[in-house]
Amino acid sequence: MKTPIRTPIKIGLAFCALMLAATAASAAPVTYTGTLSGASESPPVPSPATGSTIVVFDMDAHMLTVNMTFSGLLGTTTAAHIHCCTAVPNTGNAGVASETPTFNGFPLGVSSGSYSMSYDTTLASSWSPTFLANNGGTTAGAEAALGAGLASGSAYLNIHTNLYSAGEIRANLAPIPEPGTWAMLLLGIPAVLGLRRRQQ
């Protein structure tokens, strides 16, 4: 016979659920990261090149910050973009979401390098014209679409080269959980364990 859940445990679980929902609902800056490789391209590319990227998207401040390092490309760089949104998370291809023809100031004609830039996402120039048009023709629509794509794992960053015009290395962007989210999850663990013990 199962023991009913006691009121303090119910309250604790409800509190944790509310705090997690409040954290998810806030539009604080969200950090996404990924490892650049040829194997992540679709289809995969036999490139030994490696790299990493950190992308921070702050919808409240209307700011997109892109940081990356890369080395060992077989070709030389011709462009780099964020693409969104694939039909299936972490696989397939999508059109360019960020500015075209490439990130402003991205090093071209090199096989290794680094890059760091912040974009005002209220400016149409921060977006691909096609991505903008496909999302209501407004920067607000583009922001919402990119935010949803990043959150669902349907956005990626890649570097294009003269040998691989569709992209030589790519990183599928994944969110790094906020410290507050981890804290709420950790706070909820004792309550869940207590509940399980009582049910047994």
C-alpha positions in Angstrom: 0.0 0.0 0.0 1.4 3.4 -1.1 1.8 6.1 1.5 0.1 9.4 0.4 2.5 12.3 -0.4 2.7 14.5 2.7 1.9 18.1 2.4 5.4 19.5 3.1 6.8 17.4 0.3 4.0 18.5 -2.0 4.8 22.2 -1.2 8.5 21.6 -1.8 7.9 20.0 -5.1 5.5 22.7 -6.2 8.0 25.4 -5.1 10.8 23.8 -7.2 8.5 23.5 -10.2 7.4 27.2 -9.9 11.0 28.3 -9.6 12.1 26.3 -12.6 9.2 27.7 -14.6 10.0 31.3 -13.6 13.7 30.8 -14.6 12.7 29.3 -18.0 10.2 32.2 -18.6 12.8 34.9 -18.0 14.5 36.2 -21.1 17.9 36.6 -19.4 21.0 36.1 -21.6 21.4 32.4 -22.6 24.8 31.0 -23.5 25.1 28.4 -26.2 28.3 26.4 -27.0 29.5 24.0 -29.6 32.6 22.2 -30.9 33.4 22.9 -34.6 34.3 19.8 -36.6 33.9 18.4 -40.1 32.0 15.4 -38.7 29.2 17.7 -37.6 28.6 19.0 -41.1 25.7 17.5 -43.0 26.9 15.5 -44.9 30.1 15.0 -42.9 33.3 16.6 -44.3 36.7 14.8 -43.9 38.4 17.8 -42.4 40.9 17.6 -39.5 40.1 21.1 -38.5 38.8 21.9 -35.0 37.4 24.8 -33.2 34.9 26.0 -30.6 32.3 28.6 -30.3 30.3 30.4 -27.6 27.2 32.3 -28.6 25.3 34.5 -26.1 21.8 35.6 -27.1 20.1 38.3 -24.9 16.6 38.9 -26.2 15.9 41.6 -23.5 19.0 43.6 -24.5 18.6 42.7 -28.2 22.2 41.5 -28.3 23.8 38.5 -30.0 27.5 37.9 -29.2 29.5 35.4 -31.2 32.9 34.1 -30.1 34.9 31.4 -31.9 38.4 30.0 -32.5 39.4 27.5 -35.2 42.5 25.9 -36.7 43.6 23.3 -39.2 41.2 24.1 -42.1 42.0 22.3 -45.4 40.7 25.3 -47.3 40.8 29.0 -46.5 37.8 30.8 -45.0 35.2 32.4 -47.2 32.4 33.0 -44.7 30.9 32.1 -41.3 27.3 32.2 -40.2 24.7 31.0 -37.8 22.1 28.9 -39.6 18.6 28.2 -38.4 16.3 26.4 -38.1 16.8 22.7 -39.1 13.7 20.5 -39.3 15.2 18.0 -36.8 17.4 19.2 -33.9 21.2 18.7 -34.3 20.9 17.4 -37.8 20.2 18.5 -41.4 20.8 21.9 -43.0 19.1 25.3 -42.8 19.4 28.7 -44.3 21.6 31.5 -43.0 20.0 33.4 -40.1 22.8 35.9 -39.3 24.1 38.7 -41.5 25.3 37.9 -45.0 27.6 37.4 -46.8 29.5 36.7 -43.6 29.9 37.9 -40.0 31.2 41.4 -40.0 35.0 41.4 -39.5 35.3 37.6 -39.7 38.9 36.8 -40.9 38.8 35.7 -44.6 41.4 33.8 -46.6 42.9 32.0 -43.5 43.0 28.4 -42.2 43.0 29.3 -38.6 42.0 32.3 -36.4 39.6 33.7 -33.9 36.6 36.0 -33.9 34.5 38.0 -31.4 31.6 40.3 -32.2 28.4 41.6 -30.8 25.3 42.4 -32.9 22.4 44.7 -32.2 19.5 42.4 -33.2 17.1 45.3 -33.7 19.0 46.2 -36.8 18.0 44.5 -40.1 21.6 44.4 -41.1 22.3 41.8 -38.3 20.1 39.3 -40.1 20.1 37.5 -43.4 17.4 39.2 -45.6 15.8 35.8 -46.3 15.6 34.9 -42.7 14.1 38.2 -41.9 11.5 37.9 -44.7 10.6 34.3 -43.6 9.9 35.5 -40.1 7.4 38.3 -40.6 9.8 40.8 -42.1 10.6 42.2 -38.7 13.7 42.0 -36.4 11.3 41.0 -33.6 10.1 38.0 -35.7 13.7 37.1 -36.5 14.8 37.3 -32.8 11.9 35.1 -31.8 12.7 32.5 -34.5 16.4 32.4 -33.7 15.6 32.2 -29.9 13.3 29.2 -30.5 15.8 27.5 -32.9 18.6 27.9 -30.4 16.5 26.6 -27.5 15.4 23.5 -29.5 18.9 22.6 -30.8 17.9 23.6 -34.4 20.6 26.2 -34.9 24.3 25.8 -35.8 27.3 27.8 -36.6 29.6 26.9 -39.5 32.7 28.1 -41.3 32.8 27.9 -45.1 36.0 27.6 -47.1 37.1 27.7 -50.7 37.3 23.9 -50.7 34.0 23.3 -48.9 31.6 26.1 -50.0 28.7 24.5 -48.0 30.8 24.5 -44.8 34.0 22.8 -43.7 33.4 22.7 -40.0 30.2 23.1 -38.0 29.1 23.3 -34.4 25.5 22.4 -33.3 24.7 25.0 -30.7 23.6 23.7 -27.3 22.5 25.8 -24.3 24.5 25.9 -21.1 22.0 25.7 -18.2 21.9 28.8 -16.0 23.3 28.5 -12.5 19.9 29.2 -11.1 18.4 26.3 -13.0 21.0 23.9 -11.6 20.4 25.2 -8.1 16.7 24.6 -8.3 17.2 21.1 -9.7 19.7 20.3 -6.9 17.2 21.7 -4.3 14.5 19.4 -5.7 16.6 16.2 -5.5 16.2 15.7 -1.7 12.5 16.2 -1.9 12.2 13.6 -4.7 14.4 11.2 -2.8 12.4 11.7 0.3 9.2 11.1 -1.6 10.6 7.9 -3.1 11.6 6.5 0.3 8.2 7.2 1.7 6.5 5.4 -1.2 8.6 2.4 -0.7 
